[in-house]
Amino acid sequence: MASCHVCDLKVLVAIVCGLLTAIVLGLGVWRITVRIHRGTTIPTSSTPIAFCRNGGTWDNGRCICPEDWKGLRCTVANFCENSTYESFTFPRISVGRYGPSFQTCDNSTLNAGNPMATRLCSLNENGEIELQKVTIGNCNENLETLEQQIGNTSIQLSNISMEVQILTSNASKLTPENITSATRVLGQIFNTSRNDSSEAKLVAVTTVSQLLDASEDVFQEAAATDDAAFETLIEQIETYSLSLGSEPVVKPNIAIQSGDISSEGSTGVLFTVQKGASESLISGSTSISTSADGLNADEQTELQVFLNTSASNAKSCGFVVYQNNKLFQSKTFTTTSNFSQKIVSSTIDANKEDQSGSVTMVFNPKNNRQGFQLHSYACVYWNLSKKDWDTYGCHKDEGLDGFLGCHCNHTTSFAVLMSFKKYHKYPESLDILSIVGCALSITGLAVTIVFQIVTRKVRKTSITWVLVSLCTSMLIFNLLFVSGIENPNKNSETSGSVSTVDSNNNEIPRQDIVFSSNPTCTVFAALLHYFLLGTFMWTGLSAAQLYFLLIRTMKPLPPRFILFISLIGWGVPAVVVALTVGIIFSQYKDDPEWELHYRQEQICWLAVPESTGLLASPLLWSFIVPVTIILISNIVIFVIIVVKVLWKNNQNLTSTKKSSSLKKILSTLSIVVVLGITWILSYLMLIEDDDIRIIFSYIFCLFNTTQGLQIFIVYTVRTKIFQSEASKVLKSLSSSTGTVKSLPPMIPLRLRVRMYNMLRSLPALNERFRLLEPSLVNNETTLSESDQENPSI
C-alpha cells in the first residue's frame, strides 16, 4: 500500500473530465441514433408525390389545375391548339377565353401594336372543345375613340362592345388609361336606358373578365385618377344581374346569375359557388335555389349566400361573383398577394332604398396553405357613397364548421376581407446536448476569466488580455444563444384554422399579408452576429499573437500591440454588424418586413437566403466570408506552429519519447481549441446526404458548444497555480468535515487506495496517468505552461 503511486489532483481532474466527455459523447451518439431512427420511420405523406401534372397543385385532397388543364391529375387538355384562319394565326387559347392574333395593327394606325383579331375557344353542347369564328377588329379605333363615341345614343353598341373586347384581349399590355376608358364604355353598355342587345352585354361580361386579368398596380393607378367609372360599372352590373332569367353567365373572372322569387312561399334564395379544379370560375360552378330555408354548405363549397326575402315584395334577385377585388379599390385595405378575395353581390328588384333583405354568407378561405395561414377577417360591404369598404349593418356569424360566417341586414356587394400570416415552421427547442454543452462552456469560461484576473499577481504577470477577451466574447455569445436564439413568436403561433380566428372583432384589416414585427428577436440576432463574429476575430488575433511569440521570437511585439488588437477585436465586428443592418434598412425601410431581410423568423439569427439570392445575402458577406478568411489564416498559422515549434525534433530534450509526444499532443490540442479549428466541421454540414449531414451536425455541436469547457481544461485546469489552489480548497473542505486527517498527498487516503487498486488492474491506463505526475515532467517549456512566464499568451 505504501509503495503505490500517490495520485494527485491531476488524476481526479482527468477522471472528471473523462466522465464529462463520455457523457457528452453519449448524448451525441444517442441523439444521432434517435434522429436517424426517426428519419427512417416517419410515415409517408398522404400527399401524392408528383401526382398532379402540368403545374397542378395538391390542395384539400384534389389537384388544383392551371387554366389550360383539367381532370383528376391535370392531364386533360382544356385549351384549343394553335390555329390559323385565313391570314390570321392564333396561339393556344384556354377554354372560355378569347385569344389575340399574332398579327397586330400597323404602326400608322390608331390601334398600333394591338391584335387585329380575336378568337373564342369554348365548349359545344356535347362538351367538346372547339374554336369559334374569328372576330376582326378595326385598327383605326382605340379605347379613347370608342369612349368618345359611346355618348352618341344613335350608335349601335354591339360593334363598340366587340371592339372593346378585342382591344382588351391582351391584359398584360393594358395601361391605367386603357382601364379607365374601358370601364366607362362598359358602364354605358350595361346601362338599361340604352336598351342594347343581350349579345352586346354578353360580350361586355367577357370584357370585364379580361380586365380583371390586368395587374393590381394598373387598377390602383386607374382608380387614383378616376374611380367614378368603377362605381358606375359595379352598379350597372348589379342591375344587369336581375335580367338574365335562368341562364347564368360564367367567365373566368366573373359569374352572373338571376333568380325568380315571384312564386308564393319562397322565403329565401340560396346562391352557391363550388370549388373547381381550376383557379378560374368555370361553367357549372354556380347554382341557385329559390326555395331554400338556410345554408347547407359542404366540403366542395367555396362560397354560399342565403338571401332572406320573406320581408320583401321583390320578384327577382341577382348575384354577381368577382374572382378578385380589383374593381373595388379600397383606401383602407390593400392587397399584395394573389390570393383569391372573391366579392359577391346580391340584389333584389326593389328600389335602392328598399334593399331590406338580410343576407347570411359563408366563405371558405382559399390561399397557399403551405406558406400562409389565416390571421383575421372582416365582414364588409361596398359603400358606394364612400367608395370604400364598410362594416355598417354587418357582423361576424358563427356559420358552419370550417367556414367564415357573415350576416348583413341589407343587400349590396359583400366580401370577407381576409388577412393572412406567413406560416413559419419553428424548430424545436434546444435539445439536451446543446443545453449541456453550453452550460459547461458558460461555467468553464466564467471560471477561466475569473482565474486569469484573480491570479495575475500570483503568476506575477498581467492579465492575458487576448485569452480573456476571447473568453468574454464566447461567454456572452453562449448566454445570448441559450436565452435568445428562439423567436418569441413561436409561443404565439396558432394553427391558422377558422376555429382559432377571432369571431367577435369585425375590424377591417389594413392589408392582406400581416407581419408580426419582433424587434427583440432582431436585437438578439444582431448581438449574436456581433459576439460570434467577435469570437472568431479574437481567435484570429490569438493566432497572430502566437505567430509573433513562437515564430518571430527574436523580434519584439509591435508597439501598442494590445491597444491595436483591442480595436480590431471589438471594433471590426461592430462596424460589420452596423453596416449590414444599416444597408438592409436603407434598402427595405418601406417594407414592413425589412427585418426578415436581415434575420430569420424561425430563429433569431441571420437570414438564410434562397438559392437565387445568395450573392446578395447578409449571411454571406457579413459572416461566412469573414469567418472563412479567419479560419483559413488560423489553419495556416496552426500548421506553421505545429511544424516549426511543437513537433520539431530537439536532440537536447531529456524527457522520454513517450512523454514528449504526449506533451506535443496536448500542446497541439490547446492551439486547436483557442484557434477554433473545429469550426471547419460546419462546412461538412453542407453535404447533401441527410444521414451524413446529421452526423456531422451533432459532431459539430459536440465540439463547438463545449469549446468554452475545452478552454477551461487546457488553459486553467492544467496550470500548476489552479491545481495548487484547488488542492488547498479540497484540503480545507476535508479538514472542516473532520472525517479525514490532513495528509501530505492532495487526495484523501481512501480515495488513493481505491484509485491505486483501479489503476493496478489497468496497466496501460496506469502508465498513461503516471506520465501526468509532476515528478516525471521535465523542464521543457510547453505551450500550456508558458502563460506563467509570458503575459501575452
C-alpha positions in Angstrom: 0.0 0.0 0.0 2.8 2.3 0.9 4.6 1.7 -2.4 1.7 2.8 -4.5 2.0 5.9 -6.6 0.5 9.0 -5.0 -2.5 10.1 -7.1 -2.5 13.8 -7.1 -5.3 16.2 -8.3 -4.4 15.6 -12.0 -5.8 12.0 -11.7 -9.1 13.3 -10.3 -9.3 16.0 -12.9 -8.6 13.6 -15.7 -11.3 11.2 -14.4 -13.9 14.0 -14.1 -13.1 15.4 -17.5 -13.2 11.9 -18.9 -16.6 11.3 -17.4 -17.9 14.7 -18.7 -16.6 13.9 -22.2 -18.1 10.5 -22.1 -21.5 11.9 -21.0 -21.5 14.5 -23.8 -20.3 11.9 -26.4 -23.0 9.5 -25.2 -25.7 12.2 -25.6 -24.4 13.0 -29.0 -24.5 9.4 -30.1 -27.9 8.9 -28.6 -29.3 12.0 -30.4 -27.8 10.8 -33.7 -29.3 7.4 -33.3 -32.7 8.8 -32.4 -32.6 11.2 -35.3 -31.7 8.6 -37.9 -34.3 6.2 -36.4 -37.0 8.9 -36.7 -35.9 9.6 -40.3 -36.4 6.0 -41.3 -39.7 5.5 -39.5 -41.6 8.7 -40.5 -44.8 7.7 -42.2 -45.2 8.6 -45.8 -47.1 11.8 -46.6 -50.7 11.5 -47.6 -50.0 13.9 -50.4 -49.2 12.1 -53.6 -45.7 12.7 -54.9 -45.8 14.2 -58.4 -49.4 13.1 -58.6 -50.6 16.4 -60.1 -49.2 17.1 -63.5 -48.7 20.1 -65.8 -48.3 22.6 -62.9 -51.2 21.4 -60.8 -51.0 21.7 -57.0 -52.5 19.4 -54.4 -55.0 21.0 -52.1 -57.9 19.7 -50.0 -57.5 16.2 -51.4 -57.6 17.1 -55.0 -55.4 18.6 -57.8 -56.0 22.3 -58.5 -55.1 22.6 -62.2 -53.9 25.6 -64.1 -56.4 27.0 -66.6 -55.1 25.1 -69.5 -55.6 21.7 -67.9 -58.3 19.7 -66.1 -59.0 16.2 -64.8 -58.1 14.2 -61.8 -54.3 14.7 -62.4 -54.5 17.8 -64.6 -53.7 15.7 -67.7 -56.8 16.5 -69.7 -56.4 19.4 -72.2 -58.6 22.4 -71.5 -57.4 24.5 -74.4 -57.6 24.9 -78.2 -54.3 24.3 -80.0 -52.6 26.9 -82.2 -54.8 27.7 -85.1 -54.9 29.6 -88.4 -57.8 31.3 -90.0 -57.2 32.9 -93.4 -54.2 35.3 -92.8 -54.6 35.2 -89.0 -52.7 32.9 -86.7 -53.6 32.4 -83.0 -51.7 30.9 -80.1 -53.1 28.2 -77.7 -56.3 29.5 -76.1 -57.8 28.4 -72.9 -61.4 27.3 -72.8 -63.7 30.2 -72.1 -61.2 32.8 -73.3 -60.6 34.9 -76.4 -57.1 34.6 -77.9 -55.5 37.5 -79.6 -54.0 37.1 -83.1 -50.3 37.3 -83.6 -50.9 39.8 -86.3 -51.1 43.4 -84.9 -52.2 46.7 -86.3 -49.7 48.7 -88.3 -47.8 51.5 -86.6 -49.5 54.1 -88.7 -53.0 53.3 -87.3 -54.6 54.4 -84.0 -54.6 50.9 -82.7 -50.9 50.3 -83.4 -49.4 47.2 -81.8 -52.8 45.7 -80.7 -54.1 42.5 -82.1 -56.1 42.7 -85.3 -58.5 39.9 -84.4 -59.6 37.6 -81.6 -61.0 34.0 -81.5 -63.0 32.3 -78.8 -62.3 28.8 -77.5 -65.4 27.2 -76.0 -67.3 24.0 -75.3 -70.1 23.0 -77.5 -73.3 21.3 -76.4 -71.6 17.9 -76.3 -68.8 19.2 -74.1 -66.3 19.2 -76.8 -63.7 21.9 -77.2 -64.0 23.9 -80.4 -62.9 27.2 -81.9 -65.4 29.9 -82.8 -65.3 32.3 -85.7 -62.7 34.9 -85.8 -63.7 38.5 -84.9 -61.7 41.1 -86.8 -61.3 44.5 -85.2 -60.8 48.0 -86.6 -57.2 49.2 -86.5 -58.4 52.8 -86.7 -60.2 52.6 -83.4 -58.8 52.5 -79.9 -60.4 52.7 -76.4 -60.1 56.5 -76.3 -62.0 57.0 -79.6 -64.6 54.4 -78.5 -65.1 56.3 -75.3 -65.9 59.4 -77.3 -68.4 57.6 -79.4 -70.3 56.0 -76.5 -72.1 59.2 -75.7 -73.9 59.1 -79.1 -77.2 57.3 -78.4 -77.7 56.7 -82.1 -74.7 54.4 -82.4 -75.2 50.6 -82.1 -73.3 49.5 -79.1 -72.8 45.9 -80.3 -70.0 46.9 -82.6 -68.4 49.0 -79.8 -68.7 46.2 -77.4 -66.9 43.9 -79.8 -64.1 46.4 -80.4 -63.6 46.9 -76.7 -63.4 43.1 -76.2 -60.7 42.9 -78.9 -58.7 45.8 -77.5 -58.6 44.3 -74.0 -57.8 40.7 -75.0 -54.2 41.1 -74.0 -54.4 42.1 -70.4 -50.7 42.4 -69.9 -50.5 45.4 -72.2 -53.3 47.4 -70.6 -52.4 50.8 -69.2 -54.3 52.7 -66.5 -55.8 54.9 -69.2 -57.0 51.8 -71.0 -58.7 50.5 -67.9 -60.4 53.8 -67.3 -61.7 54.2 -70.9 -62.8 50.5 -71.0 -64.8 50.8 -67.7 -66.5 53.9 -68.9 -67.6 52.3 -72.1 -68.7 49.1 -70.4 -70.7 51.1 -67.9 -72.7 52.5 -70.8 -73.2 49.2 -72.5 -74.8 47.7 -69.3 -76.9 50.8 -68.9 -80.5 49.8 -69.1 -81.6 53.1 -70.6 -79.6 52.3 -73.7 -81.7 49.2 -74.4 -78.7 47.5 -76.0 -78.9 43.9 -77.3 -78.2 41.0 -75.0 -75.4 39.9 -77.2 -73.5 43.2 -76.7 -73.9 42.8 -72.9 -72.7 39.2 -73.0 -69.6 40.3 -74.9 -69.2 43.1 -72.3 -69.2 40.5 -69.5 -66.3 38.8 -71.3 -64.5 42.2 -71.5 -64.9 42.7 -67.7 -63.4 39.3 -67.1 -60.5 40.2 -69.3 -60.0 43.5 -67.5 -59.7 41.6 -64.2 -56.6 39.8 -65.5 -54.7 43.1 -65.6 -52.2 43.8 -62.8 -53.2 45.2 -59.4 -50.9 48.2 -59.9 -52.7 49.2 -63.1 -56.0 49.2 -61.4 -54.6 51.3 -58.5 -53.3 53.9 -60.8 -56.5 54.0 -62.8 -58.6 54.4 -59.6 -56.3 57.2 -58.4 -57.3 59.3 -61.4 -61.0 58.4 -61.8 -62.8 55.8 -59.6 -66.2 57.0 -60.6 -66.1 54.8 -63.6 -65.6 51.7 -61.4 -68.6 52.7 -59.3 -70.8 53.1 -62.4 -69.8 49.8 -63.8 -70.4 48.0 -60.5 -73.9 49.5 -60.2 -74.8 48.6 -63.8 -73.6 45.0 -63.5 -75.8 44.6 -60.4 -78.8 45.9 -62.3 -77.9 43.6 -65.2 -77.8 40.6 -62.9 -81.6 40.9 -62.4 -82.4 40.3 -66.1 -80.7 37.1 -67.1 -83.5 34.7 -66.4 -82.5 31.1 -65.6 -79.2 31.0 -67.7 -76.1 32.0 -65.8 -73.2 33.8 -67.4 -69.9 32.4 -66.3 -66.5 33.8 -67.4 -63.1 33.0 -65.9 -63.2 36.1 -63.6 -66.9 36.9 -63.2 -70.1 34.9 -62.9 -73.6 36.4 -63.0 -76.9 34.6 -62.2 -80.5 35.6 -61.7 -83.3 34.1 -59.6 -87.1 34.3 -59.8 -88.7 34.7 -56.4 -92.2 35.6 -57.5 -93.7 32.3 -56.5 -95.6 32.1 -53.2 -94.0 30.5 -50.3 -90.4 31.5 -51.2 -88.7 32.7 -48.1 -85.1 32.7 -49.2 -82.7 32.2 -52.1 -79.5 30.2 -51.8 -76.6 31.0 -54.1 -73.6 28.7 -54.2 -70.2 28.8 -55.8 -68.5 25.4 -55.8 -64.8 24.7 -55.7 -63.4 23.9 -59.1 -60.4 22.0 -60.3 -59.1 25.3 -61.6 -58.3 28.7 -60.2 -60.8 30.3 -62.5 -64.6 30.3 -62.5 -65.9 27.7 -64.9 -69.3 26.8 -66.3 -71.4 24.9 -63.8 -69.5 26.2 -60.7 -72.5 28.3 -59.7 -76.0 27.3 -58.7 -79.1 28.9 -57.3 -82.1 27.7 -55.3 -85.2 29.9 -54.9 -86.9 27.8 -52.2 -84.2 27.4 -49.5 -84.5 27.7 -45.8 -80.9 28.3 -44.9 -77.3 27.5 -45.6 -76.2 23.9 -46.4 -72.6 24.2 -47.5 -70.4 21.1 -47.9 -66.7 20.4 -48.4 -66.9 21.4 -52.0 -68.4 24.8 -51.3 -66.2 27.8 -51.7 -68.9 30.5 -51.1 -72.6 30.4 -50.2 -75.1 33.2 -49.8 -78.5 32.9 -48.3 -80.8 35.8 -49.1 -83.8 36.1 -46.9 -86.6 37.7 -48.9 -89.5 37.0 -46.5 -89.8 40.7 -45.6 -89.6 41.9 -49.2 -92.0 42.1 -52.1 -89.3 41.6 -54.6 -90.0 39.4 -57.7 -86.4 38.6 -58.7 -82.9 38.7 -57.4 -79.4 38.7 -58.9 -76.0 37.6 -57.8 -72.6 38.6 -59.1 -69.3 36.9 -58.2 -66.0 38.7 -58.9 -62.9 36.5 -58.9 -60.9 39.3 -57.3 -61.3 42.8 -55.8 -59.6 44.8 -58.5 -62.7 46.8 -59.3 -63.1 47.6 -55.6 -60.1 49.8 -55.0 -60.0 50.4 -51.3 -58.2 53.2 -49.4 -58.2 51.2 -46.2 -57.4 47.7 -47.4 -54.5 46.9 -49.7 -53.7 43.6 -51.3 -50.2 42.5 -52.1 -50.8 38.8 -52.7 -52.5 36.8 -55.5 -54.9 35.1 -53.0 -58.5 34.9 -54.1 -60.5 37.7 -52.4 -63.9 36.9 -54.0 -66.5 39.6 -54.0 -70.2 38.6 -54.1 -73.1 41.0 -54.9 -76.7 40.2 -54.1 -79.5 42.4 -55.4 -83.3 42.4 -55.4 -85.5 44.2 -57.8 -86.9 46.7 -55.2 -85.9 50.3 -55.3 -82.5 51.2 -53.9 -83.9 52.5 -50.6 -85.7 49.1 -50.0 -82.8 46.7 -50.2 -84.0 45.3 -46.9 -83.4 41.6 -47.4 -81.0 40.2 -44.9 -78.0 38.2 -46.1 -76.1 35.3 -44.5 -72.9 34.2 -46.1 -70.2 31.6 -45.6 -66.7 31.8 -47.2 -64.1 29.1 -47.4 -60.7 30.8 -47.3 -58.6 30.0 -50.3 -54.9 30.6 -50.1 -51.5 28.9 -50.2 -51.9 26.9 -47.0 -48.3 25.6 -47.1 -46.9 29.1 -46.9 -49.6 31.2 -45.3 -52.3 30.8 -42.6 -55.4 32.8 -41.9 -54.8 35.6 -39.4 -58.1 37.6 -39.3 -61.1 38.6 -41.4 -63.8 41.2 -41.5 -67.4 41.1 -42.9 -67.9 44.1 -45.1 -69.9 45.6 -47.9 -69.0 48.1 -50.6 -70.3 51.6 -49.6 -70.9 53.4 -52.9 -71.1 56.8 -51.3 -67.7 56.3 -49.5 -66.3 54.3 -52.4 -64.7 52.0 -49.8 -65.4 49.0 -47.6 -67.7 49.5 -44.6 -68.9 47.3 -41.8 -72.2 49.0 -41.1 -75.0 46.5 -40.7 -72.6 43.5 -41.0 -71.2 41.3 -38.3 -69.4 38.0 -38.0 -71.6 34.9 -37.7 -70.7 31.5 -36.3 -71.6 30.0 -39.6 -70.6 26.4 -40.4 -67.6 24.4 -39.4 -64.6 25.3 -41.5 -66.2 28.4 -42.9 -66.1 32.1 -42.2 -69.6 33.3 -41.5 -71.1 36.8 -42.0 -74.5 38.3 -41.6 -75.7 41.7 -43.1 -79.1 43.4 -42.8 -79.1 44.8 -46.3 -78.2 43.7 -49.8 -75.3 45.0 -51.9 -71.7 43.9 -52.8 -70.2 41.9 -49.9 -66.8 40.5 -49.2 -64.9 38.8 -46.5 -61.6 40.7 -46.3 -59.1 38.2 -45.1 -55.6 38.8 -43.8 -53.0 36.1 -43.9 -49.9 35.5 -41.9 -46.8 33.7 -43.3 -46.5 30.2 -41.9 -43.1 29.5 -40.4 -42.1 26.1 -39.2 -40.4 27.0 -36.0 -37.7 24.5 -34.9 -37.9 22.5 -31.7 -36.4 23.9 -28.5 -32.7 23.3 -27.8 -32.1 19.7 -27.1 -30.3 18.4 -24.1 -27.0 18.1 -26.0 -26.9 21.8 -26.8 -28.0 22.8 -23.3 -25.5 20.7 -21.5 -22.7 21.8 -23.8 -23.5 25.5 -23.5 -23.9 25.2 -19.7 -20.4 23.5 -19.4 -18.9 26.2 -21.7 -20.5 29.0 -19.8 -19.2 27.7 -16.5 -15.8 27.0 -17.8 -15.4 30.4 -19.5 -16.6 32.2 -16.4 -14.1 30.4 -14.2 -11.3 31.0 -16.7 -12.0 34.7 -16.8 -12.0 35.0 -13.0 -8.9 32.8 -12.7 -7.0 35.0 -15.2 -7.9 38.2 -13.4 -7.6 37.0 -9.8 -4.3 35.1 -10.1 -2.4 37.8 -12.1 -0.4 38.8 -9.0 0.3 35.2 -8.0 1.5 34.4 -11.5 3.5 37.7 -11.5 2.0 38.5 -14.9 -0.6 40.9 -16.2 -4.0 39.7 -17.4 -3.7 37.6 -20.5 -5.7 40.1 -22.5 -6.3 38.1 -25.7 -7.5 35.0 -23.8 -9.8 37.0 -21.5 -11.3 38.9 -24.5 -11.8 35.6 -26.4 -13.5 34.0 -23.3 -15.6 37.1 -22.7 -16.9 37.2 -26.2 -17.6 33.5 -26.3 -19.3 33.6 -22.9 -21.7 36.4 -23.9 -22.5 34.6 -27.1 -23.3 31.4 -25.3 -25.6 33.3 -22.9 -27.4 35.0 -25.7 -27.6 31.7 -27.7 -29.3 29.9 -24.8 -31.6 32.7 -23.8 -32.5 34.4 -27.2 -31.9 32.1 -30.2 -35.6 31.1 -30.2 -38.1 33.5 -31.6 -40.8 34.6 -29.0 -43.3 34.5 -31.8 -43.1 30.7 -31.7 -45.2 30.7 -28.5 -47.9 32.8 -30.0 -48.2 30.7 -33.2 -51.7 29.4 -34.0 -52.9 26.7 -36.3 -54.4 29.3 -38.7 -57.7 27.4 -38.9 -61.1 29.1 -39.0 -61.8 28.0 -35.4 -58.8 29.9 -34.0 -59.7 33.2 -35.6 -61.3 35.9 -33.5 -65.1 35.8 -34.3 -66.1 38.9 -32.4 -63.9 41.7 -33.7 -65.1 42.9 -37.1 -62.3 45.4 -37.7 -61.2 45.9 -41.3 -57.6 44.7 -41.7 -55.2 47.1 -43.3 -53.6 44.6 -45.7 -53.9 41.0 -46.8 -50.5 39.9 -45.6 -49.7 40.5 -41.9 -46.2 40.6 -40.5 -45.7 40.2 -36.7 -42.8 42.6 -36.0 -40.4 41.4 -33.3 -37.7 44.0 -32.6 -36.5 41.9 -29.7 -35.6 39.0 -32.0 -33.9 41.4 -34.3 -31.8 42.8 -31.5 -30.8 39.3 -30.3 -29.9 38.4 -33.9 -27.6 41.5 -34.1 -26.0 40.7 -30.8 -25.4 37.1 -31.7 -24.0 38.3 -35.0 -21.6 40.7 -33.2 -20.3 38.4 -30.5 -19.9 35.3 -32.7 -18.1 37.4 -35.3 -16.1 38.9 -32.4 -15.2 35.4 -31.1 -13.8 34.5 -34.5 -12.0 37.8 -34.6 -10.3 37.1 -31.3 -9.3 33.6 -32.4 -7.6 35.2 -35.4 -5.9 37.7 -33.1 -4.8 34.8 -30.9 -3.2 33.1 -33.9 -1.4 36.3 -34.8 -0.1 36.7 -31.3 1.1 33.1 -31.2 2.9 33.7 -34.5 4.7 36.7 -33.1 5.7 34.9 -29.9 6.7 31.5 -31.2 7.9 32.1 -34.8 9.3 35.7 -34.5 10.7 35.0 -31.1 13.7 37.3 -31.6 11.6 40.3 -32.5 9.5 42.3 -30.1 5.8 42.8 -30.4 4.7 45.8 -32.4 4.2 49.0 -30.3 0.9 49.4 -28.6 0.0 45.8 -29.7 -2.7 45.3 -27.0 -4.4 48.6 -27.9 -4.2 47.8 -31.6 -5.7 44.3 -31.3 -8.4 45.5 -28.9 -9.6 48.0 -31.5 -9.6 45.2 -34.1 -11.2 42.5 -31.9 -14.1 44.6 -30.6 -14.3 47.3 -33.3 -14.3 45.4 -36.6 -17.3 43.2 -35.7 -19.3 46.3 -34.6 -18.6 48.0 -37.9 -19.6 44.9 -39.9 -22.9 44.5 -38.0 -23.7 48.2 -38.1 -23.1 48.4 -41.8 -25.1 45.3 -42.5 -28.2 46.5 -40.6 -27.9 50.0 -41.9 -27.6 48.9 -45.6 -30.6 46.5 -45.3 -32.7 49.1 -43.5 -32.0 51.8 -46.1 -32.9 49.3 -48.9 -36.1 48.0 -47.4 -37.3 50.7 -45.0 -40.6 50.9 -46.8 -41.1 47.2 -46.4 -42.8 46.3 -43.1 -40.9 43.0 -43.2 -37.5 44.6 -43.6 -36.3 42.8 -40.5 -36.6 39.4 -42.4 -34.1 40.6 -44.9 -31.6 40.6 -42.0 -32.7 37.8 -39.8 -34.8 34.6 -39.9 -38.3 34.3 -38.5 -37.8 30.8 -37.4 -34.8 31.7 -35.1 -33.1 34.9 -34.2 -30.2 34.6 -36.5 -29.1 35.8 -39.9 -31.4 35.2 -42.7 -30.7 32.2 -44.9 -31.1 33.3 -48.5 -32.8 31.5 -51.3 -30.5 29.9 -53.9 -31.1 32.8 -56.2 -30.2 35.5 -53.6 -27.1 34.0 -52.1 -24.7 36.6 -53.5 -26.8 39.5 -52.1 -27.4 37.9 -48.7 -26.1 39.4 -45.4 -25.2 35.9 -44.2 -22.6 35.6 -47.0 -20.8 38.9 -46.9 -21.1 39.8 -43.2 -20.4 36.4 -41.7 -19.5 33.5 -44.0 -16.8 35.4 -45.9 -15.0 37.0 -42.9 -15.2 33.8 -40.9 -13.8 31.7 -43.8 -10.9 34.1 -44.1 -10.2 34.0 -40.4 -10.4 30.1 -40.3 -8.0 29.8 -43.3 -5.5 32.2 -41.7 -5.8 30.3 -38.4 -5.2 27.0 -40.1 -2.1 28.3 -41.9 -0.6 29.7 -38.7 -1.6 26.5 -36.9 0.3 24.4 -39.4 3.4 26.7 -39.2 3.4 26.5 -35.4 3.0 22.7 -35.3 5.7 22.1 -37.9 8.3 24.6 -36.7 7.7 24.6 -33.0 5.6 21.8 -31.4 6.7 18.8 -33.4 10.2 19.9 -34.3 12.8 17.4 -33.2 15.1 18.6 -30.4 18.0 16.4 -29.5 18.6 18.3 -26.3 15.3 17.1 -24.7 15.9 15.0 -21.6 12.3 13.7 -21.4 11.3 10.3 -22.7 10.0 10.0 -26.2 6.6 8.9 -24.9 6.3 11.8 -22.5 7.4 14.3 -25.2 4.9 13.0 -27.6 2.1 13.4 -25.0 3.1 16.9 -24.4 3.2 17.7 -28.0 -0.3 16.3 -28.5 -1.6 18.3 -25.5 0.1 21.5 -26.8 -1.4 20.9 -30.3 -4.9 20.4 -28.9 -4.5 23.6 -26.8 -3.8 25.5 -30.0 -6.7 23.8 -31.9 -9.1 24.9 -29.1 -8.1 28.5 -28.9 -7.9 29.0 -32.6 -11.4 27.5 -33.2 -10.1 25.0 -35.8 -13.1 22.7 -35.1 -15.4 25.2 -36.7 -14.4 23.8 -40.1 -16.8 21.0 -39.3 -19.6 23.4 -40.2 -18.7 23.1 -43.9 -19.2 19.4 -43.7 -22.8 20.1 -42.7 -23.4 21.2 -46.3 -23.2 17.6 -47.6 -26.5 16.7 -49.4 -26.9 13.3 -47.8 -29.2 13.7 -44.9 -27.8 11.0 -42.7 -24.2 12.1 -43.1 -25.2 15.7 -42.6 -27.0 14.8 -39.3 -23.9 13.0 -38.1 -21.6 15.9 -38.8 -24.2 18.3 -37.3 -24.0 16.6 -34.0 -20.2 16.3 -34.1 -20.1 20.0 -34.8 -22.5 20.7 -32.0 -20.4 18.5 -29.6 -17.1 20.2 -30.3 -18.2 23.8 -30.6 -20.8 24.0 -27.8 -18.1 22.7 -25.4 -15.4 25.0 -26.7 -15.5 27.0 -23.5 -15.1 23.9 -21.5 -12.1 22.9 -23.6 -10.5 26.3 -23.0 -11.1 25.9 -19.3 -9.5 22.5 -19.2 -6.5 23.4 -21.3 -5.7 26.9 -20.1 -6.9 26.8 -16.5 -7.1 23.2 -15.1 -3.7 22.2 -16.4 -1.9 25.2 -14.8 0.0 24.5 -11.6 -1.5 27.5 -9.8 -5.0 26.2 -10.4 -4.1 22.8 -9.2 -2.4 24.2 -6.1 -5.3 26.4 -5.2 -7.8 23.6 -5.9 -5.8 21.2 -3.6 -5.9 23.8 -0.9 -9.6 24.2 -1.2 -10.1 20.4 -1.2 -7.8 20.0 1.8 -9.7 22.8 3.7 -13.0 21.1 2.9 -11.7 17.7 4.1 -10.3 19.2 7.3 -13.6 21.1 8.1 -15.6 17.9 8.0 -13.3 16.2 10.5 -13.7 12.8 8.7 -10.3 12.8 7.1 -7.0 14.0 8.6 -4.6 16.2 6.8 -2.2 14.1 4.8 0.8 15.1 2.7 -0.8 14.0 -0.6 -3.6 16.1 -2.1 -6.1 13.2 -2.2 -7.7 11.6 0.9 -6.3 8.1 1.8 -9.4 6.1 1.0 -9.7 7.6 -2.5 -5.9 7.0 -3.0 -6.3 3.3 -2.1 -9.3 2.9 -4.4 -7.6 4.6 -7.3 -4.5 2.6 -6.8 -6.4 -0.7 -7.0 -8.2 0.5 -10.1 -5.0 1.7 -11.9 -3.3 -1.6 -10.9 -5.9 -3.5 -12.7 -5.4 -1.4 -15.8 -1.6 -1.3 -16.5 -1.9 0.7 -19.7 -4.1 3.3 -18.0 -1.7 3.4 -15.0 1.2 4.1 -17.3 -0.6 6.9 -19.0 -1.7 8.7 -15.8 1.9 8.2 -14.5 3.1 10.5 -17.3 1.0 13.3 -15.9 2.7 13.2 -12.4 4.7 16.4 -11.7 7.8 14.3 -10.7 8.1 13.0 -14.3 7.6 16.3 -16.1 11.0 17.7 -17.2 12.0 21.3 -17.5 11.0 21.5 -21.1 8.8 24.6 -21.6 5.4 23.7 -23.1 2.8 25.9 -24.6 0.3 25.1 -21.8 2.7 26.3 -19.1 4.1 29.3 -20.8 1.3 31.6 -19.6 3.1 31.7 -16.3 6.2 33.2 -17.9 4.7 35.2 -20.8 1.8 37.6 -20.2 0.7 37.7 -23.8 -0.5 34.1 -24.3 
